[in-house]
Amino acid sequence: MFAIDVSNWQPRDLTPLLEKYRPQLVVVRHALPFEQIDPQHELEQLASIQAFDPTIKIEPYVWVYGSASPVQTALSVGNLYGPGTHVWLDCEDAANAPIGAWLTACVGELVALGCTAGIYTSKGWWEDHIPAASFSHLPLWDALWDGIPNVEVFTPYGGWTQAEGKQYGGL
């Protein structure tokens, strides 16, 4: 499945990107209440996806802040997107570590809300910050910026033997 991910750095109207790339999935950054991001930006991106093609699957991702409440983080994204949503937890900033207990609490709250969770990270970051295979039961979206659009090109880490998704390049 071909996917793109977007954040507040992409335009509010995603129509030109959707026309160019024709994704089956769009992963949208969810703005947490305390971030310096206009929440209307995300809502307009979601509306533009729905207007372009309501069959495009949408999954949010949320930046992991070890200093923020994991429960409030889960509630923020889960309440906007609703039960049945798959939420990606973006683990890539050294300021977020250590986050093992944080991730456990956030995933638990997402599950209680009827959502599922996955991890977005890179091999180097994960191995520096998370012990062993603590979260290998969750899907992995591997941040492997190698320019190769093949999810099977993957070096196992963190207990994962394969990735569900792969970020191989940028828009």
Secondary structure, 3 states (H helix, E strand, C coil): CCEEEECCCCCCCCHHHHHHHCCCEEEEECCCCCCCCCHHHHHHHHHHHHHHCCCCEEEEEEECCCCCCHHHHHHHHHHHHCCCCEEEEECCCHHHCCCHHHHHHHHHHHHHCCCEEEEEECHHHHHHHCCCCCCCCCCEEEECCCCCCCCCCCCCECCECCCCEEECCCC
